[in-house]
Amino acid sequence: MYTVVTGAAGFIGANLVKALNERGVRKIIAVDNLSKAEKFRNLVDCEIADYLDKNEFIERLAAGDFDGDVDAILHQGACSDTMESDGRYMMENNYRYSLALLDWCLDQEAQFLYASSAATYGGGGVFREERQHEAPLNVYGYSKFLFDQIVRQRFATADSCNSQVVGFRYFNVYGPRESHKGRMASVAFHHYHQFQSEGRVKLFEGCAGYADGEQRRDFVYVDDIARVNLHFLEHPEKSGIFNVGTGRAQTFNELAVANVNACRALAGQEALPLAELVKSGLIEYIPFPADLRGKYQNFTQADLAKLRKAGYKDEFSKVEEAVPQYVKWLNGRV
């Protein structure tokens, strides 16, 4: 039996393939779109049984080529560009494709674990997996939101009783294997490269009642994302839609301080507090972009009550712990 990972050459997908390998899983069908060919590098150190383009895969799935041969699909493939304005493309790629995989897994009684997003919550201040708290701000968030609603409808039918269906509402994920994402790579990724090229990190000035750099996000390390996925893969009796974040909001200032000090440590320099980093010009505040006003989440923090109730007990890394690991990886030190 095969495990399918869609978006396998992407950020989270490639980390899942690597994590599965570390658990001894090799019969993996990697599905992706390599029109951005540089993504292949994310799979170079991974072991897979086959690679299929996303269009060929869905066609062969519909033709019955994989009937009885797949025990789980880990569906990470999606357009994750929150600034994408082509709604037709977004809905076809993120919603319709996901729906075809869901229905196939329900028919085959295969496990279906998929990537949702904290973007489903929009600008609200409550991040709990309940309909009244969901109001996406862009078409990306809407594509994820709508699919979650269909999943909830399926949960209410007998068809889902024999199949595991799990949606993961990822918060702000950062870590190895994201360099292909360009402008949509994590803030931690951009901080590192900005510091290497300019000798400083730029943060937004305060807005919406927040002081400079004090907007807060739930930053979650990709290794923790992989562990949550594999936990549910190993517990097929657990279904539902779950937040996956650390459960603690940390400021962009905290993220930048961790990044700059990790870079300084690699150069043999001492760590400095925020005030000193700002005073010395190593952290700089820039005006808040006009095109992001009304589309920006100034605060996110995963409510983990449902995830904990489902039996996931592991702790999540703080930025002070994980960012230095990531900086070493980016610097080629690990």
N, C-alpha and C positions, 0 to 999 in steps of 0.2 A: 504493500500500500504506500502511496505517495503522500507527502505533505506539499501543498502548493503555497508558495509565497508570491503574492502579486506586489508590484512595486519593489521587486527583489533587489534591483540595482540602485534603488533610492536610499534615502537616509535611514529610516526606521526599518524598512524591509531588509536591507543588507545587514544591519545589526541583528535582526532576527535570524537570518540565515546563519550568521556566524555563531549565534547563541545555540541554535539547533545543532550545528556541527559539534559544539563543545559538549552537548548532551549525547553525542554519538549518532545523531540523525544525519544520514547522507542521501536518502532517497527523496530529494527535494526537486520539485519542478519550479524553476525560477521564471516568473512572468514579468515582463516590463516592456517599455518602449524605449529603445536605444537610439532614437533620433538625435538625442544628446549623447553622443558616443562616449564621452569622458566618464559616464557613470559606470562603465565596465570595471573601472579600477576598484570600485567598492566590493567586487566579487572575486578579485584576483586571489585572495587568501582564503576563499571559501570553497567547499566541496558541494557540488550539485549533480543531480542525475540528468537534467536537461534544462534547456532554456527555450522559451517560446515568446514571441511577440504577443502583446496583449490582445490584438485583433485575431490572430491565429488561434490563440487559446480559447477565446469565447466562442469562436466558430466551431472548433473541435469539441468543446464542451457541449454545445447545443446538438452536435451530430452524434453524441453518445460515445465518443472515443474514450472517455475517461470513466464511464459508468462502472462502478464497483471497484475502481482502482485508487480512489482518493479517500483518505480518512479525515483530512482536515484542510481547509483553506484559510490561510492567514492573509487577509485582504488589506494591504497597505497602499495599493496603487490609487493615486488620485492626483488631480491638479490642486496643489496646495497654495497657489498664488492668491493671496487675499485681495490683491489689486486687480485681478483678472476681471475684465468688463464684458467678456463674451459669455452671456448667460446660457446660450444654447449649447456651446461647447462644455461649459461647466456642468450642466445638468446631464448631458449625455455621458460625459466621462465619469463624473462622481456619483450621480444618482442612478441612471439607467443601467450602467454596467454593474454596479453593486447589486441592484435588484435582480439581475439575471443570475449572479452568483448565489445570492441568498436562496432564490427559488430552487436552484439546482441542488444546493446543500440540503435543503429541507426534503426534497424528493429522494435524495440519496442517503439521507440520515448521516451526513458528514458534519463534522464540527465546522462552524463558521465564526471566525474571530475577525473583527474588522475595525478599521480606524475611523472613529468619529472625531469630534474636535470640540474644544472649549469655545470655539467661535460660535457654537449654537446658542450660547448665553448672551452674546452681544454686550451691550453696555450696562446690563443690570449688575447689582451688587451681591446677588445670591447665586451661588454656583452649586446647585443641588439638582440631581437628575429628575426634575419634575417639570411638566409642561408649562406651568405658570411662570417659570423663571427663564424661559427660552424665547429670545427675540434677536436673531442674528442681524448683523449690521451690513453684510455684504452677501453677494451671490454664492461665494464659497461657503460661508456659514450656513446659508439657506440650503445648499445641496446636501450638506451633512445633516442638518436639522430635519429635512423632509425624509431622508432615508431612515433616520431614527424613528420618525413617526410610523413609517411602514413596518419597521421591525416591531414596534409596540403592538401594532395591529396583528402581526403574525403571532406574537406571544399569546394573544387572546384566543387563538384558534388551536384546535387539536393537532394541526399539522406540525406544530413546533415541539410537541411533547417528547418526541423521540430524537430530537436534534438539539445540540448545543448552539446557541446564537449569542455572541457576546460583542458588544460595542464598547470601544474604549475612547472616552473623551479626553484626548491628550491636551495638556496645557502647553506651556512654552518649553518645547524639547530642545536640548542642545547636546552636542557630543560628536564623536568621530563619525566620519563618512557622510558629511553634509556639504563638502566643498563645491559640489556641482549645483547647489541650489541658488547660487548667485545672490540677488538682493533678498531672497526669501530664506537664506540661511539664518541661523540663530544670532541673537545679539552678541552672545559670547564669541561666536566665530568672527563677527565683524569687529568686535573690540580688539581681539588679538591681532588681526591683520592691520587694523588702523594704527595700533600702537607700534607695530613693526615698521610700518611705512612712514608714519608721521611723528612718532614719539609721543603720542597723546591719544586719549580716548574722548570722543565727543558724545555728550548726552543732551537730551532735550531740556530746555528751561522748564520751569514749573508751569502748570496749567490746571484748570478745573479744580483749584484749591490745593494742588500739590506743589511743594517747594521744588527747587531745581534738582532734577535727578531722583526725586522721591516717588515718582509713579511706581507702582508695585505690581509685580507679576509672580505667578507661581512657576518658577523655573525648574524643570525636571530633567535629570540626566538620562540619556538614552539607554544606558545600562539598566536603569530601573524600569524603563518601559519594556525592555526585553524580558526582564524577570517576571513582570506582571503577565505578559502574554503567555509565557511558558507555564506559569502557575495555573492559568485557566485551561491551557491545553492539556495539562495533566489532571484536571478536574472537570471532565466533560458533563458532570451533573449540574454544573453551575452556569446559569444563563442570566443575561440582563445587560443593561447599559450602565457603565461605571465611569466615574471620573478617574483619571490617572494623572495625578500631580503630586507634589510633596505635601500638600495640605497647609503650606505656609507661604505667604506672600513675602517676597524680598524685593528690596528697591533696586533700581538700575544703578544707583550709587554703590550698593553692596556688590553687585555683579562686576562693575568696573573696577572697584578696589581689589577684588579677588583676582581679576585678570591682570591688571597692571602689576600687582605685587608678585604674581606668579612669574610674569615676564622678568621682573627685576631679580627675582630669586635665581632664575636661570643665568642671569648675568652677574651673579654674585653680589647683588645689592640688597640692602635691608628693606624690609617692609615699612610702608609709611601709612599713617592714618589718612582718612579722606581729606581733612582740612589741609594737610601738607601736600597731598597730591594735587589738590585744586590750586593752592598757592603757588606751587612750582610749575603749573601749566600742564601737568601730566593728565589731568582731567579737565575738560572744558565744556561749558554749557552753551548750546546754540538755540536759536529761536525755534519754537514749535511749528512744524510745517502746516501751512494753511490747508493743504489738500487732505490732511489727516483729521482735521477737526470734525467731530461727529462720527468718525469711523474708527476711533482708537479706544482700546480698552486700557483705561488708566489703572485699573485694579483687577486682578484675577487671583482667586484662591480656591483650590479644589476642596469641596466638602467630601471627605473620604469615608463618611459613615457607612455608606452602602458597600463600598469596597471592603472595608474592615468586616462588616457583617457577613460578607460572602466568604470570609476566611483568609484574606490576604493579610499577613502579619508583618512582613518585612518593612523596615524603615527606609525612607527615601533620603538621598544625599542632599545636604545643604550646598549652596553655591561655594561656600568657603572650603568644602571638602572636594567637590567634583571639578570645579573650574581649574584648579592647579593640575589635576590629572589630565584634563582636556588640553591645557596649554602645553604640557609635556608631549602629548600625542601630536599636536599640531607642529611642535618644534622638532619632531622626530626623535625624542628622547626615550620613547617607550616602544 
